[in-house]
Amino acid sequence: MATIRKRGELQWQAIVKRKGYPLQSKTWHTRKEAEAWARAVESEMDRGAFVSRGEVERTTVRDLIERYREDELPKKRGKGFKPALKTLESELGAYSLAALSSKIVTDYRKKRLASGLSGDTVRKEINLLSRIIDLAGKEWGLPLPANPCAMVSRPPPGKSRERRLEGEELENLLAATGDEKQLRALIVVAVESAARLGELLSVTWPDIDLQRRVMIIRGIQGRGTKNADAFRVVPLSSEAVRALKDVKKLPASIDGRAFWWWAGSDSFNKAWRRLCVTAKVEGLRFHDLRHEATSRLFEKGVFDSMEVASITGHKTLAMLKRYTHLRAEDLAKKLG
């Protein structure tokens, strides 16, 4: 039987002692609240469903984010994690895990969308918060009864980009590279292999076999591909092989990377923007070359969907479809 005792003018403490469980106590403003809490705790103990909430009540979302930054963030690839974590910490960091509810997360979603952010950005933020909470429950030892994010609907995916190279844009880009053979080769290999920028900037010469015409993609700093594969093997076209041979004649890097001129995507993107201005190509991102390459693999008519997916690294045909934008005029030619 729970013990209810008065502490101060407007405080009632409920104490629950049960063999096999740590002592539970909590202070409330009214006796009625204290009794209701004690009954709920005893009922959960009777059903074997009790979870101690003490640590969950003391731990804030900010605490989880700080641990995630320290333990998990160094293992991650991409640039989107830091700003997303900063936003989550600013908006939700003060809440304890016991107080964080699906309504609070829903209100966060509404606020972010109302500020003009895309559904994709907001969805990624909520998914990141959900992964952190799951990690806390499964691996960090926090007894969480449920993940509030699991009950919150996500904004639908936005329309995928359909930008492809048009007219003589590729020729203009290559011409604008001038004497920068590494930049020229990087563009050629991207269009021929459908590899991501980060993957190409990390590929090393030991993983390129020009004789067999294959390139092994191991992801950024060899930490695996974006889709969690240890690696994938990409076939190289004759055009890609010629471009890589030109690069191999240039001075070698200490770390063995083929495209070592750029430390990462940030430094390369500056060069890419300057190149597009010189070539008078507007609205083209380097990642659009992956869309271009994926579409060309289908247009060649040599590979089926599974073969293209093995080259591009897409896990599902739905994601592969988002990256494939076939030109109607090219399809019309096949009709005869």
Beta strands, then each sheet from edge to edge (+ up, - down):
strand 1: 3-6
strand 2: 12-16
strand 3: 24-28
strand 4: 208-209
strand 5: 214-217
strand 6: 232-235
sheet 1: 1+ 2- 3+
sheet 2: 4+ 5- 6+
end
